[in-house]
Amino acid sequence: MPSTFGNRLSVTVFGQSHSAGVGCVVEGFPSGFAVDTDALEAFVERRAPGHAPWDTPRKEKDSFRILSGLNPDGMTCGAPFAAIIENTNTRSGDYANLLTVPRPGHADFTAWAKWHGAQDVPGGGHFSARVTGPLCVAGGIALQMLAARGVRISAHLLEAAGVRDEAFCLLDNSPEAQARLSSQMDAVSDSHGLPVVDQGREAAITAAVMTARAEKDTVGGVVECVATGIPAGVGSPMFDGMESNVARAIFGIPAVKGIEFGLWLRGLAGSRQPG
């Protein structure tokens, strides 16, 4: 069951939805970097369930413990970094029927076909989105390291239930456009509810999602991500390019069904545009 991503910087996730905990091991972090653990805790907490009425009823703070990789002063020491998030709110009995009634759109049936019932069933086991918790621990440190090198990454909920947020300003490299983009990224960072650029759209998106919930339905969404300050020449040809690596990582997240690269999320629509 492969659970490792990356080469020079490799991330391995472990644990299951209802095991004692989930965690990660990261190899390749440079030594001598001071990790802001307070900022890291705030970043990881954003993923934790139970903060909004549309969240899963499972209540977990996603408090992590760092097992190795940092000195007592919070400085990376070059050793493999390891962290664990303990599971404290599990109700395995709620999943007892999954051996005979697999959920549509989940890995329940394919896991059974591959491991013949020996897989961990409750909560989806190792296939659960719960495993994205330790990914946020690893990613939160990577974001701090990238920011120290002038690379900034931001993502927001561009659309959900047919309601759209304001798109990132990606018109050109003019000072005005760059200033606007920076302001939008600041707005997303400062948001305390849904990560949106236009705070006025949060209420409309929330209402649409809650309407679907009241009707016992679900809705899809689109996340727009932008990275600035990336130096030219990152990646390698063919199968190790930036798009190839990003796509592989993104599809490791349960429920992701599509990804586009390009201006205004027109990666696929670009096939219908003149050159």
N, C-alpha and C positions, 0 to 999 in steps of 0.2 A: 504494500500500500504506500506508494511514493508520497512523501510529505515534505520534500525539500525543494527549494527554489533558489536559483542563483549560483554563480560560480565564484567570482572574486569576493562577493559578499553573499553568503548563503544563509538562508533562513529555513529552519526546520520547525514544524509545528507538531505538537503531540497532545494526546488526551482526547476524550470524547465528551459529548454533551452532558452525560450524567455520570462521568467518572469523577474521581476525587478532585480533578482540576484539569485545566488546559494550559498549555504553555508553549514557549518557543526557545530555540537555541540559535543564536546568530554568530557566525564565524566570519571574521574579516573586518570588524569595526577597528579603525585605527586607534592606537593607544594615545593617551594624553588629552582626550576631549572631555571637557566638564559637562556632564549631563544635567540639565535643569529638571530635577525629578518632580518639582511642583508643576511645572508646565506639562511634563509628561503625564502626570496623574490627571490633569484637567483634560488633556487630549484624549486619553483612553476612556475617561468617564463619558465623553460625548457619545461613544458607541454603546454604552451600557443600556440595557432595556429598562423599562419601567418609568421613564420620565414623561411620557406623553400618553394620552388616552387611546391612541391607536397602536401603542406598543404591545408586544407579547405580554401576557399576564405574569410571566416569570420575572421576579425581582432579583437582580444581581447588581452589586456595586462595581463589579469588575476591578476590585482592589488587587493589585499585583504585588508579588514579592520578588525581588531580584536576588537570584541565587548565586550568580557569579558574573564576572566580567567588569565589575566596578571596584575601585579602591574605596576605603571608608570615606574619603572626601568627595566621592561621586565622580571621580575621573576614570575613564576607561583605561584598563590595564593591558589590553592586548589579548587576554584570555577569552575563550568563548563566552559570550553573554547569554545568560539563561534567566528566564523569568517564568513565573507560574501564577495563574489566576485560579483560586480555589472555587469550586462549585458549591454553593450553599443552599440553593433553592431548586431542588429536583423533585419531580413527581413521576417516577418511572412507571407507576401503575397506569398512568394516563395513556401509555403507548403500548399496552399489552396486546392490543388487537392488530398491531402493524405486521405481525408475522403472517396473518391471513388476509388483511385488508390494507395493502400498501397505498400510501397517499399519492395521488396523481401529481406529477411534476417534481417529485422528490426522488431520492436515490434508494428508497426502500426496496423496490422490486429488483433493481439492478444489483444492489448489494447482496440480496438474498440469492440471486442467480449466480453470483460470483463466489460467495462464501458459504452458501447453502445453510443459512441460519446460524452460523458461527459468529457473524458480525454482531457488534453491539447495537441493539435495536432502539432502546429508549432515546427519544429526542433526536434520532438520526445518527447517533454515535459520532464517529469521526467525520461524517459528512455534514454535520450540523454547522449552521452559521455561528454557533458558539465559538468555533475555532478561529473566527476572525478577531476575537478579543486579543489573543497574544500577537496576532499580526499587527494590531494597532500599537502594541508596546514597541515592537521592532520598528515599525514605520515612524512612530513618534520620535524616536532617537535619530533615525535617518533624516527626518525633516529638520531637526535641529542642526545636524552636521551639514546638511545642504545649505541651510540659511546662513551658516557661518561662512560659506563659500559664495554667497551672493545668489543662490538659487532659491526661488520662492515658488511654492506650489499651493494652489487654492482650488477648491471644488464647491459647487453649490447645486441645489436641487433646481434644475432648469424647468422641469415639468413633472406634474403628477396629476392623475385623474383629468387630464386635458387642460389643466390650468398652468400657464407658463409664468416663469419668473423673467426678469430682465436678463438678457444674455450678456456674457462678458464682451467688453469692447475689444475686438480684434481687427479693427479696420486697417490699421497701418502702423508704422513705427514712428509716427510724428510725436513730438513731445505732448501734444494735447491728448492723443489717443492713449499714450502710455500713462499719463497722469490719471485719466479716467479709469483705466484698467486697475491701476494701483488703488484707487479709491474704492472700486468695486470689491477688490480682494480684502480691503480693510473692513468693508461692511459685512462680508461673510464671516470674517474672523470675530467680529464683535457681536454677531447674532447669538441670542440665548435660546431661541426656539429652533425652528427649521432653518437650515443654512441657506438663506436666500439673499440675493443682492438687494432687491426691492422689498423692504420690510412690509410695505403695504400689501404685498401679494401673499404674505404668510396666512392671513385670515381666510382668504379665498381658497387656497390650497388645502388648508386644514378642514374647511367646511366640506369640500368635495370628498376628501378622504373619509371624513366621519359619516357622510351620507352613504358611501359604499359600505362602511362598517355596519351601519344600522340596517342595511339591506342584506347583511351577511355575505358580502361580496368583497373582492380585493381589486386593487388597481395597480397599474404599472407606473414607472417613472423614468425620468432621464436625468442623469447627473452630468454636468459639464465641468471639466477639469482643465486648468491652464497652468503651465509652468513657465517661468521667466528666468533669464540669467543662465540657461543651460549653455555651456560652451560648445562651439561647433566641433564636430568630429567624434561625438560620443556614439558608441556602438560600433558594430562591424557589419560587413555586407551580408546579404542573404538572411540567414536564420538567426543572427545575433544582433539585428538592428534594434533601434529604440522601439519601433512599433511592434516588432515581433515579441520582444521581452515584456512590454507593457501588456499586450493582449494576453499572453500566457498567464501573467499574474492576475489580471482582471477576471479571467474566466475561472480562476481558482475560487472565486467568491460565489457561493450558492446564489441562485436566482438571476445572475447576470446572463442575458441572452443575446446581447449584441454590443458592438463597439465600433465607433467611427473615429477617424482622424481627419482633421481639416477644419477650415474656417466655418464658423457657425454650425458646427455639427453637420456638415454637408459632405461627409466622406462618401456615402452611397449616392446621395443626390448629385454629386459632382459628375457621375457618369452620364448625366443628361445635360450637362453644361458644355458649351464650346470652350476649347482650350484658351 
